[in-house]
Amino acid sequence: MRIIQKNTHRALVSFKGKYYVVSDNYSETLVFPSDSSGNIIDYCEVGGGRGLTLNEVLENWHAWGPR
């Protein structure tokens, strides 16, 4: 997993040739498929969960990222 862009509550990452937006809204952090510019292409989450922070998902991508 490679972090392309990151701010306080959102990150754009590349993983296995695909792009994902990781979004933190204070109660949950979810992973969504995106394009290379960070535009979400499907709002059906593919990773993340409740009670997680952006950094927790990024630091534990093997557990919280897409499979």
C-alpha positions in Angstrom: 0.0 0.0 0.0 1.3 3.4 -1.0 -0.1 6.7 0.4 -0.4 9.2 -2.4 -2.1 12.1 -0.6 -3.2 12.5 3.0 -4.8 15.2 5.2 -6.5 15.1 8.6 -9.6 13.0 7.6 -8.9 11.6 4.2 -6.2 9.7 2.3 -5.8 8.5 -1.3 -3.9 5.2 -1.5 -2.7 2.8 -4.2 -2.8 -0.9 -3.5 -2.3 -3.8 -6.0 -2.8 -1.5 -9.0 -6.1 0.0 -7.7 -6.9 3.3 -5.9 -8.8 3.8 -2.7 -10.1 6.8 -0.6 -9.8 6.2 3.2 -12.3 8.6 4.9 -12.5 9.3 8.6 -15.7 11.0 10.0 -14.8 10.7 13.7 -17.1 7.7 14.3 -15.8 5.4 11.6 -13.1 5.2 9.0 -14.1 3.6 5.7 -12.3 2.6 2.5 -13.9 3.2 -0.9 -12.8 2.4 -4.4 -11.7 5.5 -6.3 -9.9 6.8 -9.4 -6.3 8.0 -9.4 -7.5 11.6 -8.6 -9.4 10.5 -5.4 -12.9 10.6 -6.8 -14.9 7.8 -5.2 -16.3 5.5 -7.8 -18.4 3.3 -5.6 -19.8 4.1 -2.2 -20.0 0.5 -1.1 -17.1 0.3 1.4 -14.5 -2.3 0.9 -12.6 -1.9 4.2 -12.4 0.0 7.5 -14.8 0.0 10.4 -16.4 1.8 13.3 -14.3 3.2 16.1 -11.1 3.3 13.9 -9.1 6.4 13.0 -7.5 7.2 9.7 -4.0 6.4 11.0 -5.2 3.1 12.5 -6.5 1.9 9.1 -3.4 3.1 7.2 -1.0 1.6 9.8 -2.9 -1.7 9.8 -3.8 -1.9 6.1 -3.5 -5.7 6.0 -6.3 -5.9 8.6 -8.6 -3.0 7.6 -7.9 -2.5 3.8 -9.6 -4.3 0.9 -8.8 -7.9 0.3 
